[in-house]
Every structure is written in structure tokens, then in C-alpha cells.
Amino acid sequence: MGPPMSRDQIDGFVSLIWDNVEVSGYTTFMLAYFSESGLQGGVYYFLTHSLEETMRCYAELQQELLNRYGPTQVFDRITRELRPYASTWNLPGGFVRLRVNTRQGDPVTLWYSSPKLTMHVLGERQN
């Protein structure tokens, strides 16, 4: 990945940003959060160029995550109404969320958050 293009420190977390990171065949913009105890979370923003590519990206990533983490609650409204589309896996070490909102033009995002980062950002624990 090379050196990050940006580094910032806030409230005991260091955030690093990289661009042009390849994930599952797609170019992404990546943000990672670290504390003294290591990686606490991060997010990939997938760069796609059409609605079809965005939906293909989401479907391919969702299948990869289903294969790795098992079934999850799926909101299957995207093809009918183009509402936000999200899948979340609650894991012992935090949560993983895959999301897209084609109505607002938001990119496919893949987020990991440890319990420590979730508590800091949201002020709540994830079960």
C-alpha cells in the first residue's frame, strides 16, 4: 500500500488514509484507525463508475462475506426501490458492515469496528 497519504491523531486513535488500494478486484479509498493496542477499525470506500458496477461490487463482496462469516440479516429492497442496502455481521471481535445507498449516490463501503472503537464513536456497545 505504501505510505499513507494522511495521518491524524484524535482521542487516542491514529487514523491513516490510503488511496488506490485494491480489494477484491476493485479500487478503494481506505481509512484505518489504530490505538496503542493495534487496529481498532477501518473502512474501505469502493470506487465504481456506474450503478451496474456498484451493484455488482456490493453483491460480490456480500457473497465473500457470507462465505467467511455466515448468514446475516439482508435487506433486499435495492432492486425494487433503490433504498440503502446493508448487511451486518456481529462478531466476537467487533462488527463488519457492508453498505451501499444508490439513492444518495453513496459508494459501497465495508466497515470493521472493534468494540473499543464502536464505544468511542457511538457511545454504545455492539452485541
N, C-alpha and C positions, 0 to 999 in steps of 0.2 A: 504494500500500500504506500510505502514511502512516508515521508514526514507529513504530519497533519498540516492543513492549510490554516488552522486556527486552534488556539488553546486558551482556555479561560478557567478561572477558579472562583467558585462561589459556594459558600456554606459548607466547606469541607469536601466538596466534589470538584474534580477536574474534568472539564469537558473538552473533548478533542473532535475536530471535524476534518473529514477527508472527502474529496470528490473523486469521481470516476473510479469507484470501487465496483468490481464485477461480482454479482451474486446470482447464482442460478442462471447465468447467461444474459442478465440484464445489467445495465449501468445504474449505479446508485450514488447517492449522496449519503454519507454515513456520519452519525453523531454518536459518540460513546462517552459514558460517564464512569469515572473511577473514583474510589475513595482509597484510604490507606490500606484497606483490606482487599483491594482488587476491583475488577469490573463489577459495576453495580447496575448497569443498564445501557441500552443503546437503541438506536432506531436507524433503519435504512429507508430512504425515500427513493423509490424506483422511478427512473426516468423513462417514460413511454411517450409515444408520439401520436397515438390515435386511441379512440375508445376501444376498438377491437384489440389492440395491443395491451391496453390497460386491463381489460377483462381476461385476456389470455394469461397475462402476468399473474393476476390475482388467482386464477384457477390453478395454474401450475404450482405456485407457492403454497396454496392451500393444500393441494394433494401431497406435496412434500412434507408439510407439517402434519397432516393426518397420518401419513405413513410413519412419521417419527414419534408423535405424541398421542396418537389415537383419536377417537371421535370427539367432537365438541358440538356445542350448540351452533347451528348455522342459520343465518338469516337470509333466506333465499328470495329476496324481493328485487334484487338488482335487475333482472331481465324484464320484470313487469313494470316497475316504477322508477328504476334508477335511484333508489334510496341508498343511504350508506350501507355498506356491506361489510360485516366484520365477523371474525372467528377468534375466540379467545381460549387459551389453554392455561388453567391454573395448575402450576407445578410446585413441588416442594421448595424449589429454589427461586420462586417468583412466578411471573406470568409472561406469556407470549401472546401478542395480539397482532393479527393480520387484518388490515382495514383498507377500504377504498371508499371514496364518496364521489361518484361520477357527476352527480348533480351540481356540486360546487367546484368541480374540476380539481379536487384534491388527488394527489398521487397515491399509488399503492404504498402503504407503509407497513413495515414489520418492526415491532417494538418488543424489546425484552426489558423487564424491570424486576430487580431484586426486591425482597420485602423492605430492605432499608431505603432504597430509592423511592419506592411507592409510598412509604410512610412520610418521607420528606416532601415529596411533590404533592401528594393528595391528602396527607394528614390522616390516612386510614390504612388499615391492614387489608391485604387481599387474602381470601381464604382459598 
